[in-house]
Amino acid sequence: MRPPQSIRRMRVLLLVLLLLIGIINYVDRSTLAIANHSVQDEFGIGPTEMGLLLSVFSWAYAFAQLPAGGLLDRFGPRKVLGGGLLLWSVAQAFCGVAANFKQMLFGRLFLGVGEAPAFPGGAKVVADWFPRESRGLPIGLFNTASTLAPAIAPPLLTWLMLSYGWRTMFVVAGVAGIVLALIWFAVYRDRGQLSAEPGPVPEPVSLREWLGLLRHRSTWGMMIGFSGVIYSVYLYLTWLPAYLSGERGLSVADTGIALVVPYLAGTLGMLSGGGVGDLLVRRGVSTMTARKVPICAGLLLGGLCTIPVALTPSTALALVCISASQFFMNNASAGAWSLATTVGAERITASLGSLQNFGGYFGGAFAPLITGIIVDRTGSFVIALLAASGIAIAAALSYAFLVGRPVGMEP
């Protein structure tokens, strides 16, 4: 049955807000990658310390996922997602005025804590406002923020940095997030306040139920598998500017332009990852299988595309393979978030999504640090890229063989 026009309008508005929040989320993650060399020069640090700055965000983000999902399921996205957006935006602005390495480390830590509710919150909103069989495309649209922002961010942030300095770049990004947080609080209403569907609002998830999710093999398969997705995605997100300038010899300005194509390819992958799953469901494929196909295929093909990036002497071919890898990896990412909204009941969507995200970022957090150490010791990205390829292929196997039964829905 076609939903009322008011619900359709609300769904469109929510997707626009979620997309903007996701874009701000990833712009804030991109700032340090863009300012990599400038921050190193000003604070007198090397690649290993920069790797720590990049990784501390992910560790904080990963561990903050553990309470974030339960808080979202209990208190709703309006308070938890809005509060997180406000916190991380203040932390982002603080990084712009940091006086030394320790203060920057402190700011990056709170940036990670604040950003934790963003994507589980988006999954919760989609689960609350969209029917189960049609969630793949909304999830894909929302998650395109993770590729649109890195495509938009390099030229925009590079211009800000070259024109006004890296500190102003951080502050401007932080202020933009604070404004968006105020808009979110003014506009969004949780399902309990304005229900998208008739009937009673589900009871909040208890601590016992949340802990019970860890008894499921599928939960662990999602956590382990998503670490492979995030490891590859985050390696490119944090080190690609430095790779193109240091390993491939591109100027800062040329690097900003060259980064656009891989992330646009990633946007297409994100959209197709959600849409393919919806299409398979409509054609009669079981929900579990339909959601796993783009994940496993994306991880496998993305990992294989990373191998020639490491080995080719051609910068042009490397960029083509990076773009292909971004397409397939983000195909897998969209599929993984779609899986989180359909593999369990709506009332546990945020909890399950945050556990998957915890696993992803706990493992993925090592990508910037390990890459920094490898580059520091070898002077090259070759070994780091080959390692990422192997991790992606292993992650595909985790989704294929560990994720099977629905979570928290068995009779």
C-alpha positions in Angstrom: 0.0 0.0 0.0 1.3 3.4 -0.9 2.2 5.5 2.2 0.5 8.9 2.9 2.1 11.9 1.2 3.2 13.3 4.5 5.2 10.1 5.2 6.8 10.3 1.7 7.8 13.9 2.2 9.3 13.0 5.6 11.3 10.2 4.1 12.8 12.5 1.5 13.6 15.1 4.1 15.2 12.6 6.4 17.4 11.2 3.5 18.5 14.7 2.7 19.5 15.4 6.3 21.2 12.1 6.7 23.2 12.7 3.5 24.3 16.1 4.8 25.3 14.7 8.2 27.2 11.9 6.5 29.0 14.4 4.2 30.0 16.5 7.2 31.1 13.3 8.9 33.5 12.3 6.2 34.7 15.9 5.4 35.8 16.0 9.0 37.6 12.7 8.7 39.3 14.0 5.5 40.8 17.2 6.9 43.8 15.6 8.6 44.6 13.5 5.4 44.6 16.8 3.4 46.7 18.6 5.9 49.0 15.6 6.5 52.3 17.3 5.5 51.4 20.7 6.9 50.6 19.2 10.3 53.7 17.1 10.3 55.9 20.1 9.5 54.2 22.4 12.1 54.3 19.9 14.9 57.6 18.3 13.9 56.3 14.8 13.7 56.9 11.9 11.3 54.8 9.3 9.5 54.5 7.0 12.5 53.1 9.9 14.7 50.8 10.9 11.9 49.6 7.3 11.6 48.8 7.5 15.4 46.8 10.7 14.9 44.9 9.0 12.1 44.3 5.8 14.0 43.3 7.2 17.4 40.2 8.6 15.7 39.2 5.1 14.5 39.9 3.4 17.9 37.8 6.0 19.7 35.1 5.7 17.0 35.2 1.9 17.2 34.8 1.5 21.0 32.2 4.3 21.1 30.1 2.1 18.8 29.5 -0.3 21.7 27.3 2.1 23.7 26.1 4.1 20.6 23.8 1.4 19.2 22.1 0.7 22.5 21.7 4.4 23.2 20.2 4.9 19.7 17.7 2.0 20.2 16.8 3.3 23.6 16.7 7.1 23.3 16.2 7.5 19.5 18.3 9.2 16.8 17.1 12.7 17.5 18.9 13.0 20.8 21.8 10.6 20.3 22.7 11.3 16.6 22.1 15.1 17.1 24.3 15.1 20.3 27.0 13.2 18.5 27.0 15.6 15.6 27.3 18.5 18.0 30.2 16.9 20.0 32.3 15.9 17.0 31.8 19.3 15.3 33.2 21.1 18.4 36.1 18.6 18.5 36.8 19.3 14.8 36.9 23.0 15.5 39.2 22.4 18.5 41.7 20.5 16.2 42.0 23.8 14.3 43.3 25.6 17.3 45.4 22.8 18.8 48.8 24.1 19.9 50.7 20.8 19.8 50.6 17.1 19.0 49.0 16.1 22.3 46.1 18.5 21.9 45.6 17.4 18.3 45.5 13.8 19.6 42.9 14.8 22.2 40.7 16.5 19.6 40.9 13.5 17.3 39.9 11.2 20.1 36.7 13.2 20.8 36.0 13.5 17.1 35.9 9.7 17.0 33.6 9.4 20.0 31.2 12.0 18.6 31.0 10.5 15.1 30.1 7.0 16.5 26.3 7.4 16.3 26.3 8.7 12.7 25.9 5.6 10.6 24.2 3.3 13.1 21.8 6.3 13.6 21.2 6.5 9.8 20.5 2.8 9.7 18.1 3.2 12.6 16.2 6.1 10.8 15.9 4.0 7.6 14.7 1.0 9.6 12.1 3.1 11.4 10.8 5.0 8.3 11.2 2.5 5.3 9.7 -1.0 4.7 12.1 -3.9 5.0 12.1 -4.9 1.4 13.0 -1.4 0.2 15.8 -0.3 2.5 18.8 -1.1 0.3 18.5 2.0 -1.9 17.9 4.5 1.0 20.8 2.9 2.8 22.9 3.2 -0.3 21.9 6.9 -0.8 22.7 7.8 2.8 26.0 5.9 2.6 27.1 7.8 -0.6 28.1 10.4 1.9 31.2 8.3 2.6 32.3 8.7 -1.1 30.7 12.0 -2.1 32.4 13.8 0.8 35.9 12.5 -0.1 35.2 13.5 -3.7 34.1 17.0 -2.7 36.5 17.4 0.2 39.9 17.3 -1.6 39.4 20.3 -3.9 37.4 22.2 -1.4 39.6 21.6 1.6 42.8 22.0 -0.5 41.6 25.4 -1.6 40.7 26.4 2.0 44.1 25.2 3.2 46.1 26.9 0.5 44.1 30.1 0.8 43.7 30.4 4.6 45.8 27.7 6.2 45.1 24.3 7.6 43.8 25.6 10.9 41.0 27.7 9.3 40.1 24.6 7.3 39.4 22.6 10.5 37.5 25.4 12.1 35.2 26.0 9.1 34.3 22.3 8.9 33.5 22.3 12.6 31.2 25.3 12.5 29.3 23.8 9.5 28.6 20.7 11.6 27.4 22.8 14.6 24.9 24.6 12.3 23.7 21.2 10.9 23.2 19.8 14.4 20.9 22.7 15.3 18.8 22.0 12.1 18.6 18.3 13.0 17.3 19.1 16.5 14.7 21.4 15.0 13.4 19.1 12.2 13.8 15.4 13.2 11.2 13.6 15.2 11.7 10.0 16.4 9.3 7.2 15.5 7.7 7.4 18.9 6.9 11.1 18.4 5.6 10.8 14.8 5.3 7.1 13.8 5.9 6.2 10.1 3.8 3.0 10.5 0.7 2.3 12.5 0.9 0.2 15.6 2.8 0.3 18.9 6.4 1.5 19.1 8.8 -1.4 19.9 10.2 -1.6 23.4 13.8 -0.3 23.9 16.5 -2.9 23.8 17.7 -4.1 27.2 21.4 -4.7 28.1 20.7 -8.4 28.4 19.3 -8.4 24.8 22.2 -6.4 23.5 24.7 -8.8 25.0 22.7 -11.6 23.6 23.6 -10.4 20.1 27.1 -11.5 20.7 26.0 -15.2 21.0 25.2 -15.2 17.2 27.8 -16.4 14.7 26.3 -14.0 12.2 27.1 -11.1 14.4 30.7 -12.1 14.6 30.8 -12.7 10.9 29.6 -9.2 10.3 32.1 -7.7 12.7 35.1 -9.6 11.3 34.0 -9.1 7.7 33.3 -5.4 8.0 36.9 -4.9 9.4 38.1 -5.8 5.9 35.8 -3.3 4.3 36.9 -0.5 6.6 40.6 -1.4 6.5 40.7 -0.9 2.7 38.4 2.1 2.6 40.2 3.8 5.5 43.6 3.1 4.1 42.7 5.1 1.0 40.8 7.7 2.9 43.7 8.5 5.2 46.8 7.9 3.1 45.7 8.4 -0.6 46.7 12.1 -0.7 50.1 11.3 0.7 50.4 8.3 -1.6 49.7 10.3 -4.7 52.0 13.1 -3.8 54.8 11.1 -2.2 54.8 7.8 -4.2 53.4 9.1 -7.5 54.9 12.6 -7.4 51.7 14.7 -7.9 51.6 18.3 -6.7 49.2 19.3 -3.9 46.8 20.9 -6.4 47.0 17.9 -8.8 46.4 15.5 -5.9 43.2 17.4 -4.9 41.9 17.0 -8.5 43.0 13.3 -8.9 41.2 12.3 -5.7 37.8 13.2 -7.2 37.6 10.3 -9.6 38.1 7.4 -7.2 35.5 8.7 -4.8 33.0 9.3 -7.6 33.5 5.7 -8.5 32.9 4.8 -4.9 29.6 6.7 -5.0 28.4 4.6 -7.9 29.5 1.5 -6.0 27.6 2.6 -2.9 24.4 3.1 -4.9 24.6 -0.2 -6.7 25.4 -2.1 -3.5 22.1 -1.2 -2.0 20.1 -1.3 -5.2 21.4 -4.7 -6.3 20.2 -6.2 -2.9 16.7 -4.7 -3.3 16.5 -6.0 -6.9 17.5 -9.5 -5.8 14.9 -9.5 -3.0 12.2 -8.4 -5.4 13.1 -11.3 -7.7 12.6 -13.8 -5.0 16.1 -14.3 -3.7 16.2 -14.8 0.1 16.9 -11.6 2.0 20.1 -12.9 3.6 21.6 -14.1 0.2 20.5 -10.9 -1.6 22.3 -8.7 1.0 25.4 -10.9 1.0 26.0 -11.0 -2.7 27.2 -7.4 -3.2 29.2 -7.6 0.0 31.2 -10.7 -0.9 31.6 -9.8 -4.6 32.7 -6.3 -3.7 35.3 -7.4 -1.2 36.8 -10.0 -3.5 37.0 -7.8 -6.6 38.1 -4.7 -4.6 40.9 -6.7 -3.0 42.0 -8.0 -6.4 42.0 -4.5 -7.9 44.4 -3.3 -5.2 47.2 -5.6 -6.3 48.0 -3.7 -9.5 47.9 -0.4 -7.6 50.8 -1.7 -5.6 52.8 -3.1 -8.5 52.2 -0.9 -11.6 54.7 1.8 -12.5 52.0 3.7 -14.3 50.3 6.5 -12.3 47.3 6.5 -14.7 46.8 2.7 -14.4 47.1 3.0 -10.6 44.4 5.7 -10.5 42.1 3.4 -12.7 42.7 0.5 -10.3 42.2 2.7 -7.2 38.9 3.9 -8.7 37.8 0.3 -9.4 38.7 -0.8 -5.9 36.7 2.1 -4.4 33.7 1.1 -6.5 33.8 -2.5 -5.3 34.7 -1.7 -1.7 31.8 0.7 -1.4 29.5 -1.7 -3.1 30.4 -4.0 -0.2 29.9 -1.3 2.4 26.4 -0.4 1.2 25.6 -4.1 1.2 26.8 -4.5 4.8 24.7 -1.6 6.1 21.7 -3.0 4.2 22.3 -6.3 5.8 22.3 -4.7 9.3 18.8 -3.2 8.7 17.3 -6.5 7.5 19.1 -9.4 9.3 17.4 -8.5 12.6 14.2 -6.9 14.0 13.8 -3.1 13.6 14.2 -2.6 17.4 17.8 -4.0 17.3 18.9 -2.3 14.0 21.2 0.3 15.6 22.6 -2.2 18.1 23.5 -4.7 15.4 24.7 -2.0 13.0 26.9 -0.5 15.7 28.4 -3.9 16.6 29.3 -4.5 12.9 30.7 -0.9 12.8 32.7 -1.6 15.9 34.3 -4.7 14.4 34.9 -2.7 11.2 36.7 0.2 12.8 38.5 -1.8 15.5 40.2 -3.7 12.7 40.2 -0.9 10.2 41.8 1.5 12.7 45.1 -0.4 12.3 45.2 0.6 8.6 46.5 4.1 9.0 49.0 3.1 11.8 50.3 0.0 10.0 50.6 1.9 6.7 52.5 4.7 8.4 54.9 2.2 10.0 55.5 0.4 6.7 56.1 3.6 4.8 58.4 4.8 7.6 60.5 1.6 7.4 60.4 0.8 3.7 59.8 4.2 2.1 57.1 2.7 -0.1 53.3 1.8 0.0 53.7 -1.5 -1.9 53.6 -3.9 1.1 50.8 -1.9 2.7 48.6 -2.1 -0.4 49.3 -5.9 -0.8 48.4 -6.5 2.8 45.1 -4.6 2.3 44.3 -6.8 -0.7 44.7 -10.0 1.4 42.6 -8.6 4.2 39.7 -7.7 1.9 39.7 -11.3 0.4 39.7 -12.8 3.9 36.8 -10.5 4.8 34.7 -11.8 1.9 35.1 -15.3 3.2 33.9 -14.2 6.7 30.7 -12.8 5.3 30.3 -15.9 3.0 30.7 -18.6 5.6 30.0 -17.0 9.0 27.0 -14.9 8.3 24.0 -17.2 7.9 21.0 -17.2 10.2 19.0 -14.0 11.1 20.1 -12.4 14.3 17.6 -12.2 17.2 14.7 -13.4 15.1 14.9 -17.2 15.5 11.7 -18.8 16.6 
